[in-house]
């Protein structure tokens, strides 16, 4: 493990311990920034529609309507990918 990775782990551990103890000094915006970084995970259409708790046809309908962003091509994958942090802003109740 390199020095930068160790530093990131140490800082995440410190923030985790502060949150757990109720002593977190992060603003809501800082907390959201951290969550977006941690949640930047590529998802397939199946995974993305499941994450949003909807069927694939409803998911496709919302992509066509521009409510859900279009998927992206990612090298090494045949199908399009969506990023979890970008889907977090979408309501889970459009069904």
N, C-alpha and C positions, 0 to 999 in steps of 0.2 A: 504494500500500500504506500503510495507516495505521500509526501508531506502535505500537499494541498488537500488531498482526500482526507487525511487525518485531521486537518484544521476544520474542514467542513463538518466532519462527524462530531468533533468536539463542540463546535458552535451550535449545531442542531441539538446535541445532547443538553447543552446549557439552556437553550430556549425551551426544550421539552420539560426539563426539571423546573424551570420557573413557571411555566404554564400549569404544570401538575401541582405545584405548591401554591398557586394563586397569586404569584408575584410577577406576572408577565407585564413588561413595560412596552410591549409592541402596540402600535396603533392598529386600528382596524385595517387601514390601507397596507401597512407593513405585513400584517398577518395574511392578507389576501395575496400580496406579492409572493410570499413564501409558499402559500398553497398553490399558486399558479405554477411556480417553478417545480415543485415536487410532483404536481399532477400532470406535467407535460409528458403524457404517455400516449403513444399512437394506438388507436383502436380500429378494428375492422368495422364494417357496417353492422354485422351481427352484435359485436361488443358495444358499439356506440348506441344502437337502438335499445339494447338491453339496459345499458347504463341509464338511458332516458326513460326506461320503463314503457316502451312502445313497440309495436310491430314494425317490421321492415317497410311495409307499404305506407304506413303513416309517416315513418322516418323519411322515405323518399318524397312524399307529398310536401313535407316541411322543408326539405332541401330545395325542391323546385320553387316553393314559395319564398325562399330566401330567409326563412326563419332559422334554419340550421345552415351553417356554412357548408360550401361544397367540400367534398373530400379531396385529399391531395395524393398525388403519386409519391410513393416512397421507394427508393431504390431497394431492390431485393424482395418486393412484395408485388404480386400481380394485381391485387385489388386496391381500391382507394383507402386512405386512412383519415381518420378524424382524430383530433387531439382532445384528451379528456378535459384539460383546463379551459379549452374554448367551449366545450359543451356544458361546463358548470354553470354558465350564465343563462342557459336555456331552462325555462320552466319545465318541471317534470310532469306537468299536468295538461299538456295539449291534447291528450287522447280524447 
